[in-house]
Amino acid sequence: MNDWITGFLDVVQSVEPWLRTLIAGIAIMLETSVLLGLVVPGDTVVIVAATGIEDVVQWAGLVGACVAGALVGESIGFAIGRWLGPRIDAFLARRWPRAAERWGRAERYLRRRGGPAILLSRFLPVAHSLVPLVVGASGMAYRRFMAWTAPACLAWALAYASVGWLAAGSFRELSERLHGAGYVFVAIIVAFLAVVWLGKRWLVRRESRHMD
């Protein structure tokens, strides 16, 4: 286990820090743009990039890139929703009924919850890709949208960038004197993902009444 994880971390660190950071930022931008969050695993890319962090400067750079990528991606979704919102709704109703149903749920959620729906949607599956489009179509001011989504993007980036750095840093400190250091690395990642999964399930149950 230790040898495998050491090899993995060495591969990640062999990539230039600026390139790792750029890739993570682009992945998050794609994840938050126009339903691409359904296929682009931005959170996985960020965690992997974070395992290569060597100091607080690289950590801050990764957090900044993730926040910037998320805001750019959500701004793209907002702009498309503002320009094409009714057409998207009609197209989905004709071609993709299940997606049209999710669009309708996102509309109801935004109408009933307002700004908090934007903030919380960053942590909800599917909604984090749909809500920027729906917000743009709703006519909400872009400044208000940014005021609600920016804190959520920052919190998300801090959590994912930090856990990867923590797991890799703990492993490097323990690997030379603890045979099971690899299990510590895996335990940190698994524990974090379990907390995220449980948190999302709780949030979905809590917020679903505003969508139905």
N, C-alpha and C positions, 0 to 999 in steps of 0.2 A: 504493500500500500504506500509506504513512504517513498519508495523509488518511483512509483507511477506518478504520484502527485508532484514530486520534485521535477520529473521530466515535463509534466504538464506546465508547471509554473515557469520552468526555464524557457519553454516555447513561447509562452505569453510575454515574458520579459524580453525575449529576443526581438520583439516588435518594438519599434521606436515609440516612446511615450506619446509623442504628438500624434502618431498614426493611430495608436490604440484609442486615444481620446477622440480623434476625428471619427473613427469608425463607430464608436459608441454614440456620439452625437447624431450621426446620420441615421443610425438604426432607430434611435428614439424619434427622430423627425419622421421617418417612414412609418413607425408604429402609430403615431398620433395623426397621420394624414389619411383622410378619405378611406376609412375601413381597412387600411393596410395593417392596422393593429391586430386584425384577425389572423394574419399570416406571418408577420415579422416579429420574432421573439426578442423585442428590445430589452426586456428585463434580463434575459439570459446573457445577451451581449454585454450589458453593463457589468454584471457580476463577473464575467470572465475578464473583462478589461480591468476591473478593480483588483483582481488577484495579482496584477503586475505592478501595482502602485508601490513605490519605494519610499516616498516621503509625503509630507502634508501638501507640498506644492502640487504634486501630481494628483493627489486626492482632490484638491480644490479645483484643479483644471478639469478633472473628469466630472465633478458635480456641475461646474459651470457649463460644460459642453452639453450635458444631459438636460439641464434647464433650458439652455438656448435651443437645443434641438426640439424639445417638447413644445416650447412656445412657438417656434417657427412652424412645426407640423400642425399645431392647433390653429395657428393663424391661417394656414393654407386651407384647412377644413372650414374655418369660419368664412373666409372669402368665397369659397365655392358654394357654401350654403347661402350666403347673401345673394350671389348671382344666379344660382341654379336651384335653389331650395324647392320651389313648387314642381319644377321639372323632375328633380330627383325623386320626390315623393310619388309623382304620377308614374314614372318609369318603374320604380320598385313595385308599385301596385300591379302593374301589368306583367312584369317579367320575373319578379322575385317576391312573392307574397310573404314569405317568412321574414325577409328583410324589411318589408313594408310594415309588418306588425311591430318589429323592433323599433323602427322609425317612429311609429305612433306612440309606443311606450316612452321613448325618449322625449317626444313632444309633451306628453302628459306630465312626465317627471319635471321637465323644465317649467312648465306652466304652473305646477302646484308648489314647487320648491324654490324656484327662482335661482338666485345666486348660489345658495348651498348645493343645489343640484350640480352646478358646474364644478365646484370644489370637490364634492364627493365622487363625481363621475370618474375622476382620474384613478380611483381605486376600485372601480367596478368593471368587471369583464364586459366587453362589447361596448358599453356606454362610453368608455373613454375615447373611442373612435367616432361614435355617432354624435355625441353631444356637441362638439364644435360645429358640425354641419347644421344641426338643428338650431343652435344658438344663432348662427349666421342667418338662417332662414327666418328666425323669429323677429328680426329687426332690433334686437338688443344692441346697444352701443358697444363698439369694440373695446373702448376703455374700461367699461364695466366688466366685460368678459375677461379681459386681462387681469383686472383687480382680483377676480375670484379664482382664476386658474393658476396664476403665478405661484401663490403660496403652496398649492397642491403639488405643482411640478417640483418645487424646491424640496418639499418634504419627501416626495418619492425619490428624487435623485440622491438626497442625503442618505436615505435608508439603504438603497441598493449599492451605492458606491462604498458605503462604510462597511457593509457586511462582507463584501469581497475582500477588502483590504484587511479587515479584522481576521478573517479566516486564514488568508495567506500569511499574514504577519505572525499569527499564533503558531502556524505550522512551522515556519522557518525558525522561530525561537526554540521550538520543542523537538524538532526532527533529529538533532544530533544527540540528544540525551534521552529521548523517549521513543521506544520502538513503535508505540501506537499513536504517534503524532498525527498520522494520516486520518485516523478515526476522529480526532479532534476537529480537523479541517472539515471532514464530511459532516460531523455532528452540527457544527455551527451553521453550515449552509442549509442542511435539512431542517434544523430547528427554525431558522429564519423563514424558509419557504412554507413550513407548516403553520407558523404564526400568520404569514400573509394569506395563506389559503383559508384558515379559520376566520381571519378578520374579514376577508371578502365575502365568505358565506354569511357571516353575521350581518354585514352591511347590506348584502343583497336582500336578506330576509327583512331587515329593518326598513329598507327603502322601497321594497316592492309594492307596498300598499299605495305609494304615491304614483306608481306607474300603471296600475291596473284600473 
